Amino acid sequence: MAQRATVRWNEGKQRWMAWARFPDGSRRKVERVDKADAESDLNELLALRAADGEPSPRRERLVTFNEVLDTWLGAGCPSATPGGRARHARLKSDATIDNANRLLKGHVRPAIGPLWVDRTQTARIEQLFAEMAEAGYATSTIDHTWDYLNQACRYALRQHRVKANPAQDVLLPEARPAKERKALTIDQARQILFQAIPEDRNPAMWLTGLMCGLRPGELAGLRWPYVDIDGDEPAIEVAERAQEVSQKYVGQAKPKTKRSQRRIGLHPLLVAALHGHRHDMQILGRYDPDSFVFCTRNGTAFLLRNLRKDFRTLCGRAGLGEDWTTYELRHSFVSLVADQLDDLVKVADLAGHRDTRTTQGYRHPVRSSLPHAIQAWEALLSKHAAAS
C-alpha cells in the first residue's frame, strides 16, 4: 500500500508537486498549477494502482494546442456551450471554418501550438495576443483569433481531454478604434453615376450595386432567373449569394440572414442599363438565362477581391481616391436612400437588415450641411406670419 500522499509547492517550477511512494520503491508523481488538481490527479493514479491497473504514459494523457485545434476543426468548429442561452449547437459555414483555420494557423500554432494545454498559463497566451497588437493587427482580428482558440479549448474541456481552459480568462490588449466606414455624398454619387460609371467596362454592375444596395456576395452571385426587367414592375429578387472559401468561388449559398431575402424594385435608369448589358452579352455569346448577370470572360462569377480592385479603380477615375471598398457601396445606398426617404424602417427592408439599429450604423452624412433646421424654422415662422 502506498504511503500518504505528499503535496508541496515547487518554487523553481512554479507548480504543485504531489507524489506517493510504494513499498516496492516505485513512485507516482504529478505536477500541476493548482493544488487541488495535483491532489485530484494523484488520487486518480493511486486508484488505478490499487485496481491493478497501470495509468497511460504521461505524454498520452497531456495534449498540445495543435491537437486540440485539430480535433475542433475536424468536428466542424462547434460553438455550443451548454448553458441558459446557448444550449443548441450552431453549425458554422465553410467560409467561417476557413477563416478560423487561417487565423489559428497564422498566429496561434506558431506561438503555442506545441505546448501542453494543461501546463500553459494564461499569461503565456496573453503574450501571444500582445505580440499581435504590437504587429499592428486590428482589434477584430485579435478578437476572432481568441474566440476560435477559446472555443477549441472549451470543446476539449467538455470532452475531458484537458483539465482547464487557459484561454478563458485571457485579458486582450486595449481595443483600437475600428476603421471608420464612409459613404458617397450626393455630389460624389453624381460623379460616380454620370462620369465614372459610363466609362467603365461593367457600368450595369456598379449601377446595380449602388441603386439596389446589394452586398458584394449578392452582387457577384446575382443570376438572370432572379432579374425581371421585362415585366410591368421590374425588380431584382435577392435569393442567393456567391460563396467563397480561401478566396475561391465554391458555389451559391443562401443570403446572409432570412431578412436578406428581399425583392427590390428597379429604377428606369437601371432597367435600361440591364437591357443594354444583356444585349451586349448576347452579341458576345456570353448570355445564359440561368447563369450570372455579371461574370468574367469565362462565364464564371467575379471574385470578391477583384470586385474590390475594380471598384477602387472606378473611384480613382472619378477623382475620389482609391481607398474605397465594395461594402462602402452598400453604405452609400443606405445613406443616400435614407436622406431622401427619412424612414429607416423602409430603408432597413430595402437593405435586408434585421432592424433599424443595424441600418443606423450604415447611415452617414451625405450633405455638406443639414437643411432640417432651416425647414423647421421656415414652417414655424410661416405659421406665425399667417396667424398674425
C-alpha positions as CSV (number, residue, x, y, z in Angstrom):
1,M,0.0,0.0,0.0
2,A,1.3,3.5,-0.8
3,Q,2.4,5.9,1.8
4,R,0.3,9.0,2.4
5,A,0.4,11.4,-0.5
6,T,2.7,14.4,-0.2
7,V,1.9,17.8,-1.8
8,R,4.4,20.6,-1.9
9,W,4.9,23.8,-3.8
10,N,8.0,23.9,-6.1
11,E,9.2,27.4,-6.3
12,G,11.6,26.7,-9.2
13,K,8.9,25.2,-11.4
14,Q,6.1,27.3,-10.0
15,R,3.9,24.2,-9.7
16,W,2.4,22.0,-7.0
17,M,4.1,18.6,-6.8
18,A,2.1,15.7,-5.5
19,W,3.6,12.2,-5.0
20,A,3.3,8.9,-3.2
21,R,5.8,6.0,-2.7
22,F,5.0,2.3,-2.7
23,P,6.7,-0.5,-0.7
24,D,8.4,-1.8,-3.9
25,G,10.2,1.6,-4.2
26,S,8.1,2.9,-7.1
27,R,6.6,6.3,-7.0
28,R,3.7,8.1,-8.6
29,K,4.1,11.9,-9.1
30,V,2.1,14.7,-10.8
31,E,2.9,18.4,-11.3
32,R,0.0,20.9,-11.6
33,V,-0.5,24.6,-11.5
34,D,-3.4,24.3,-9.0
35,K,-3.0,22.3,-5.7
36,A,-6.5,20.8,-6.0
37,D,-5.7,19.5,-9.5
38,A,-2.4,17.9,-8.2
39,E,-4.2,16.1,-5.4
40,S,-7.1,15.0,-7.6
41,D,-4.8,13.6,-10.4
42,L,-2.6,11.8,-7.9
43,N,-5.7,10.2,-6.3
44,E,-6.7,9.0,-9.7
45,L,-3.3,7.4,-10.3
46,L,-3.4,5.7,-6.9
47,A,-6.9,4.3,-7.6
48,L,-5.6,2.8,-10.8
49,R,-2.7,1.2,-9.0
50,A,-5.0,-0.2,-6.3
51,A,-7.1,-1.8,-9.0
52,D,-4.0,-3.4,-10.5
53,G,-4.2,-1.1,-13.5
54,E,-1.5,0.9,-15.0
55,P,-2.0,4.6,-16.0
56,S,-1.2,5.6,-19.5
57,P,2.2,7.3,-20.0
58,R,2.2,11.0,-19.2
59,R,2.6,12.1,-22.8
60,E,-0.5,10.3,-23.8
61,R,-2.6,12.0,-21.1
62,L,-1.5,15.5,-22.0
63,V,-2.5,17.1,-25.2
64,T,-1.0,20.1,-27.1
65,F,-2.8,23.1,-28.5
66,N,-2.2,21.7,-32.0
67,E,-4.0,18.5,-31.1
68,V,-6.9,20.5,-29.6
69,L,-7.2,22.7,-32.6
70,D,-7.1,19.7,-35.0
71,T,-9.9,18.0,-33.1
72,W,-12.1,21.1,-33.0
73,L,-11.6,21.9,-36.7
74,G,-12.2,18.3,-37.7
75,A,-15.5,18.4,-35.8
76,G,-16.7,21.4,-37.8
77,C,-15.8,24.1,-35.2
78,P,-18.7,23.5,-32.9
79,S,-19.5,26.6,-30.8
80,A,-22.2,25.5,-28.4
81,T,-21.5,25.8,-24.6
82,P,-24.3,24.2,-22.6
83,G,-25.9,26.9,-20.7
84,G,-29.1,29.0,-20.4
85,R,-28.9,30.8,-23.7
86,A,-26.6,28.5,-25.8
87,R,-27.9,25.0,-25.4
88,H,-28.1,24.2,-29.1
89,A,-25.1,23.6,-31.3
90,R,-24.6,26.0,-34.2
91,L,-23.1,24.9,-37.5
92,K,-20.5,27.2,-39.0
93,S,-20.3,27.9,-42.7
94,D,-17.4,26.7,-44.8
95,A,-16.2,30.3,-45.0
96,T,-16.1,30.7,-41.2
97,I,-14.3,27.4,-40.8
98,D,-11.7,28.5,-43.4
99,N,-11.3,31.8,-41.6
100,A,-10.8,30.1,-38.3
101,N,-8.2,27.7,-39.8
102,R,-6.4,30.6,-41.4
103,L,-6.2,32.7,-38.2
104,L,-5.2,29.8,-36.0
105,K,-2.6,28.6,-38.4
106,G,-1.1,32.1,-38.9
107,H,-1.0,33.2,-35.2
108,V,-1.7,30.5,-32.6
109,R,0.0,27.4,-33.9
110,P,3.5,29.1,-34.5
111,A,3.4,30.6,-31.0
112,I,1.9,28.0,-28.7
113,G,0.9,25.0,-30.9
114,P,3.4,22.5,-29.4
115,L,2.8,23.5,-25.8
116,W,0.8,21.3,-23.4
117,V,-2.6,22.9,-22.8
118,D,-2.8,21.9,-19.1
119,R,0.7,23.3,-18.5
120,T,0.2,26.6,-20.2
121,Q,-0.6,29.6,-18.1
122,T,-2.9,32.4,-19.1
123,A,-0.1,34.9,-19.2
124,R,1.6,33.0,-22.0
125,I,-1.5,33.2,-24.1
126,E,-1.9,36.9,-23.3
127,Q,1.7,37.4,-24.6
128,L,0.6,35.9,-27.9
129,F,-2.1,38.5,-28.4
130,A,0.1,41.3,-27.1
131,E,2.5,40.5,-29.9
132,M,-0.3,40.5,-32.4
133,A,-1.3,44.0,-31.2
134,E,2.3,45.2,-31.5
135,A,2.4,43.9,-35.0
136,G,-0.5,46.2,-35.9
137,Y,-3.3,43.7,-36.3
138,A,-6.8,45.0,-36.0
139,T,-8.8,44.5,-32.8
140,S,-11.4,42.5,-34.7
141,T,-8.6,40.1,-35.9
142,I,-7.3,39.6,-32.4
143,D,-10.8,39.1,-31.0
144,H,-11.7,36.5,-33.6
145,T,-8.4,34.6,-33.1
146,W,-9.0,34.5,-29.3
147,D,-12.6,33.4,-29.8
148,Y,-11.6,30.5,-32.0
149,L,-8.9,29.4,-29.6
150,N,-11.3,29.7,-26.7
151,Q,-14.0,27.6,-28.4
152,A,-11.4,24.9,-29.3
153,C,-10.2,24.7,-25.7
154,R,-13.8,24.6,-24.4
155,Y,-14.6,21.8,-26.7
156,A,-11.6,19.8,-25.4
157,L,-12.6,20.6,-21.9
158,R,-16.1,19.2,-22.4
159,Q,-14.6,16.0,-23.9
160,H,-12.3,15.7,-20.8
161,R,-9.2,15.9,-22.9
162,V,-7.9,18.8,-20.8
163,K,-8.3,19.8,-17.2
164,A,-8.7,23.5,-17.7
165,N,-9.2,26.1,-20.4
166,P,-6.2,28.6,-20.1
167,A,-7.7,30.8,-22.8
168,Q,-10.9,31.5,-20.8
169,D,-9.5,34.3,-18.6
170,V,-7.3,35.9,-21.1
171,L,-7.2,39.7,-21.0
172,L,-6.8,41.0,-24.5
173,P,-4.8,44.2,-25.4
174,E,-6.5,47.6,-25.4
175,A,-9.0,47.9,-28.3
176,R,-8.1,50.1,-31.2
177,P,-10.6,52.3,-32.9
178,A,-12.3,50.4,-35.8
179,K,-11.8,51.6,-39.3
180,E,-14.4,54.2,-40.0
181,R,-16.7,53.4,-42.8
182,K,-17.8,56.1,-45.2
183,A,-20.4,56.7,-47.9
184,L,-20.6,58.6,-51.1
185,T,-22.0,62.1,-50.7
186,I,-24.7,63.4,-53.0
187,D,-22.1,65.2,-55.1
188,Q,-19.8,62.2,-55.2
189,A,-22.7,59.9,-56.2
190,R,-23.3,62.2,-59.1
191,Q,-19.7,62.0,-60.1
192,I,-19.8,58.2,-60.0
193,L,-23.2,58.0,-61.8
194,F,-22.6,60.4,-64.7
195,Q,-18.8,60.4,-65.1
196,A,-17.1,57.2,-63.9
197,I,-19.7,54.5,-64.4
198,P,-20.5,55.3,-68.1
199,E,-16.8,54.9,-69.0
200,D,-16.4,51.6,-67.1
201,R,-16.4,48.2,-68.8
202,N,-19.2,47.0,-66.4
203,P,-21.5,50.0,-65.9
204,A,-24.6,48.0,-65.2
205,M,-22.9,46.1,-62.4
206,W,-21.9,49.3,-60.5
207,L,-25.4,50.8,-61.1
208,T,-27.0,47.7,-59.6
209,G,-24.7,47.8,-56.6
210,L,-25.3,51.4,-55.9
211,M,-29.0,51.6,-56.7
212,C,-30.0,48.3,-55.0
213,G,-27.6,48.2,-52.1
214,L,-26.5,44.6,-52.6
215,R,-23.8,43.0,-50.5
216,P,-20.7,42.2,-52.5
217,G,-21.6,38.5,-52.4
218,E,-25.1,39.2,-53.6
219,L,-23.9,41.3,-56.4
220,A,-21.3,38.7,-57.6
221,G,-23.8,35.9,-57.3
222,L,-26.7,37.6,-59.0
223,R,-28.2,35.3,-61.7
224,W,-30.6,36.1,-64.5
225,P,-33.5,33.9,-63.2
226,Y,-33.8,36.4,-60.3
227,V,-33.7,39.5,-62.5
228,D,-37.0,40.7,-64.0
229,I,-36.5,43.6,-66.5
230,D,-39.2,42.6,-69.0
231,G,-42.3,42.7,-66.7
232,D,-44.6,45.6,-65.8
233,E,-42.8,46.0,-62.4
234,P,-39.1,45.4,-63.0
235,A,-37.3,44.1,-59.9
236,I,-34.4,42.1,-58.6
237,E,-35.0,39.2,-56.1
238,V,-32.2,38.6,-53.7
239,A,-32.4,34.9,-53.1
240,E,-28.8,33.7,-53.1
241,R,-25.2,34.9,-53.0
242,A,-21.8,33.8,-54.2
243,Q,-19.8,31.9,-51.6
244,E,-16.0,31.8,-51.4
245,V,-13.6,29.7,-49.4
246,S,-9.9,30.6,-49.4
247,Q,-10.7,33.3,-51.9
248,K,-12.1,30.8,-54.4
249,Y,-15.7,30.6,-55.6
250,V,-17.3,27.4,-54.3
251,G,-20.9,27.8,-55.3
252,Q,-24.1,29.6,-54.5
253,A,-25.4,29.9,-50.9
254,K,-28.4,31.3,-49.1
255,P,-28.4,35.0,-48.2
256,K,-26.7,36.1,-45.0
257,T,-29.9,36.2,-43.0
258,K,-33.6,35.4,-43.5
259,R,-34.3,39.1,-43.7
260,S,-31.8,39.4,-46.5
261,Q,-34.2,37.6,-48.9
262,R,-36.0,40.5,-50.5
263,R,-37.3,41.9,-53.7
264,I,-36.2,45.4,-54.8
265,G,-37.9,47.5,-57.5
266,L,-35.7,48.9,-60.3
267,H,-35.3,52.5,-61.4
268,P,-35.9,53.0,-65.2
269,L,-32.2,54.1,-65.5
270,L,-31.1,50.7,-64.1
271,V,-33.6,48.8,-66.2
272,A,-32.2,50.4,-69.3
273,A,-28.6,49.6,-68.2
274,L,-29.5,46.0,-67.6
275,H,-31.2,45.7,-71.0
276,G,-28.1,47.1,-72.7
277,H,-25.9,44.7,-70.6
278,R,-28.0,41.7,-71.6
279,H,-27.9,42.7,-75.3
280,D,-24.1,43.1,-75.2
281,M,-23.7,39.6,-73.6
282,Q,-25.9,38.1,-76.3
283,I,-23.7,39.6,-79.0
284,L,-20.6,38.3,-77.3
285,G,-22.1,34.9,-76.9
286,R,-21.8,35.0,-73.1
287,Y,-25.5,35.2,-72.2
288,D,-27.0,32.2,-70.4
289,P,-30.5,32.7,-69.0
290,D,-29.6,30.5,-66.0
291,S,-26.1,31.9,-65.3
292,F,-24.6,35.0,-63.8
293,V,-25.7,38.5,-64.7
294,F,-22.2,39.9,-64.2
295,C,-19.4,37.4,-65.0
296,T,-15.8,37.1,-66.2
297,R,-14.9,36.3,-69.8
298,N,-15.1,32.6,-69.0
299,G,-18.7,33.0,-67.7
300,T,-17.6,32.5,-64.0
301,A,-18.6,34.6,-61.0
302,F,-16.4,37.6,-60.1
303,L,-14.2,37.0,-57.1
304,L,-14.8,39.5,-54.3
305,R,-11.2,40.6,-54.3
306,N,-11.5,41.5,-58.0
307,L,-14.6,43.5,-57.3
308,R,-12.8,45.5,-54.6
309,K,-9.9,46.2,-57.0
310,D,-12.2,47.3,-59.8
311,F,-14.3,49.5,-57.5
312,R,-11.2,51.2,-56.2
313,T,-10.2,51.9,-59.9
314,L,-13.7,53.3,-60.6
315,C,-13.5,55.7,-57.6
316,G,-10.0,56.7,-58.6
317,R,-11.2,57.5,-62.1
318,A,-14.0,59.7,-60.5
319,G,-11.4,61.6,-58.5
320,L,-12.5,60.2,-55.2
321,G,-9.3,58.4,-54.3
322,E,-8.8,54.6,-54.2
323,D,-9.3,53.9,-50.5
324,W,-12.8,52.6,-51.1
325,T,-14.3,49.1,-50.6
326,T,-17.2,47.5,-52.3
327,Y,-19.0,47.3,-49.0
328,E,-19.0,51.1,-48.8
329,L,-21.1,51.0,-52.0
330,R,-23.8,49.4,-49.8
331,H,-23.2,52.1,-47.1
332,S,-23.7,54.7,-49.8
333,F,-27.0,53.2,-50.8
334,V,-28.3,53.2,-47.3
335,S,-27.1,56.8,-46.7
336,L,-28.4,58.2,-49.9
337,V,-31.8,56.5,-49.7
338,A,-32.2,57.3,-46.0
339,D,-31.6,61.0,-46.8
340,Q,-34.5,61.0,-49.3
341,L,-37.0,58.7,-47.6
342,D,-36.3,59.8,-44.0
343,D,-37.8,56.5,-42.9
344,L,-35.3,53.9,-41.5
345,V,-37.9,51.1,-41.4
346,K,-38.3,51.2,-45.2
347,V,-34.5,51.6,-45.7
348,A,-34.0,48.5,-43.4
349,D,-36.3,46.5,-45.6
350,L,-34.5,47.5,-48.7
351,A,-31.1,46.7,-47.2
352,G,-32.3,43.4,-45.7
353,H,-31.3,44.4,-42.2
354,R,-32.7,42.7,-39.1
355,D,-33.8,46.1,-37.6
356,T,-33.2,49.8,-37.8
357,R,-30.3,49.7,-35.3
358,T,-28.2,48.0,-37.9
359,T,-29.4,50.4,-40.6
360,Q,-28.4,53.3,-38.4
361,G,-24.8,52.1,-38.4
362,Y,-24.8,52.2,-42.2
363,R,-26.1,55.7,-42.3
364,H,-23.5,58.5,-42.9
365,P,-23.9,62.3,-43.7
366,V,-24.3,62.8,-47.5
367,R,-24.7,66.6,-47.4
368,S,-22.2,69.3,-46.6
369,S,-24.8,70.9,-44.2
370,L,-28.1,69.6,-42.9
371,P,-31.2,71.7,-44.1
372,H,-33.6,70.3,-41.5
373,A,-33.3,73.2,-39.1
374,I,-33.9,75.7,-41.8
375,Q,-37.0,73.7,-43.0
376,A,-38.4,73.5,-39.4
377,W,-37.9,77.3,-38.8
378,E,-39.5,78.1,-42.2
379,A,-42.6,76.1,-41.3
380,L,-42.8,77.6,-37.8
381,L,-42.3,81.2,-39.0
382,S,-44.8,80.8,-41.9
383,K,-47.5,79.6,-39.4
384,H,-46.7,82.6,-37.1
385,A,-47.0,85.0,-40.0
386,A,-50.3,83.5,-41.1
387,A,-51.7,83.8,-37.6
388,S,-50.6,87.5,-37.3
